[in-house]
Structure formats: structure tokens, C-alpha cells
Amino acid sequence: MKIIVVGPDDPFQKRLVQNVLDALHELQLECQLDVIHEMKDVLQFEARQLLLTPALIVDNHILCEGHIWNKKHIKHFLRHACGKNAA
């Protein structure tokens, strides 16, 4: 599973990254986590598919943009995604 967090290096993006890291740790999952925060890279990403940041993308699917999912919500999604991948 590949997880990407896109957004400028601000408190909102940092909080989303921390929520993802906490969820991965609590679920004992190892995933590729990319954090895209350089403004030129964020703008290129936004030009292709995003309207708002921060954004959480898992396996090329935009899960949220413009708001921050809490750890509980992220854990729920990751459990569901892992269950589907295992089947």
C-alpha cells in the first residue's frame, strides 16, 4: 500500500502526517509513506488532480482533501483496505 500526504509544510499537513504515522504504528502496518510538501511539487500535484490541501492519497485514490482525517478514521480505512487486499 502506498500512502501520499500532499500539502505545504504547515501545521495542517504535519497533523495529517502524524495521524497517518500513528495509525500505521497502532495497526502495525508497514506502508510506503511519501510526504510531498515542496511548493513546486504540491502545485504540480494540484494541477493534475487535487483542489485543496492537505490531501491524503492511498493507492492513487484521494481519500480526503482540504481537511484532516483523525487517527480513528484513518485506522478504519486502513483496516478495510488491508482486508480487501488480503482477499
PEMOFEN-V757872 format. One line per field, one symbol per residue. ss: DSSP state (H for helix, E for strand, - for the rest). burial: # if it has 24 or more other C-alpha atoms within 12 Angstrom, else .. A space follows every 50 residues. Layout:
ss: ???
burial: ???
//
This chain:
ss: -EEEEE----HHHHHHHHHHHHHHHHH----EEEEE--HHHHHHHHHH-- ----EEEE--EEEEE-----HHHHHHHHHHHHHHHH-
burial: ..######...######.###.##..........###....#..##...# .#######...####..##....##.##.........
//
